[in-house]
Amino acid sequence: MQKLRFRASHLPAVQAGTKRITMRYDDPVEVGPALLVFEFDEEVTLPGRITSTVTKSVAEVTDQEAQEDGFPNAAALLPGLRDYYPTLEPTDQLTLVRFEVTEPDHGA
């Protein structure tokens, strides 16, 4: 199963449902089941599903999309993402990944 990794600081927002989009650079994912992995000393995982992916340049990301990922606006996106991807440029292609937390499968 594919894994969607997050910094530990994102766990509360994902659990609360306020973070349902993440932007990835050179990190391919596909629509379908995913394990949401939060990088604490010991990994914390949640069952999830990637519901859609859209590719666009950093410069094309809208204010609304940036806000859904926790940024105040699109202008704050590039400086914020450089914390994750130091060489990121406005013309680089990002994948906007929409996801949801799903119920654990207690069967099988």
Long-range contacts (C-beta under 8 A, 24 or more apart in sequence): 1-33, 1-34, 1-35, 2-29, 2-30, 2-32, 2-33, 2-34, 2-35, 2-50, 3-34, 3-35, 3-36, 3-37, 4-29, 4-34, 4-35, 4-36, 4-37, 4-48, 4-50, 4-97, 4-99, 5-37, 5-38, 5-39, 6-36, 6-37, 6-38, 6-39, 7-38, 7-39, 8-38, 8-39, 8-40, 8-44, 10-38, 10-70, 11-38, 11-44, 13-70, 14-38, 14-46, 14-101, 15-46, 15-101, 17-101, 19-68, 19-69, 19-70, 20-68, 20-98, 20-99, 20-100, 21-65, 21-68, 21-69, 21-96, 21-97, 21-98, 21-99, 22-69, 22-96, 22-97, 22-99, 23-61, 23-69, 23-77, 23-81, 23-94, 23-95, 23-96, 23-97, 24-94, 24-95, 24-97, 25-81, 25-84, 25-85, 25-88, 25-92, 25-93, 25-94, 25-95, 26-85, 27-95, 28-95, 29-53, 29-95, 29-97, 33-102, 34-99, 36-99, 36-101, 46-101, 47-101, 47-102, 47-103, 47-104, 47-105, 48-99, 48-100, 48-101, 48-102, 49-99, 49-100, 49-102, 50-97, 50-98, 50-99, 51-98, 51-99, 51-100, 52-97, 52-98, 53-95, 53-96, 53-97, 53-98, 54-95, 54-96, 55-93, 55-94, 55-95, 55-96, 56-93, 56-94, 56-96, 57-90, 57-91, 57-92, 57-93, 57-94, 58-88, 58-89, 58-90, 58-91, 58-92, 58-94, 59-90, 59-91, 61-94, 61-96, 65-96
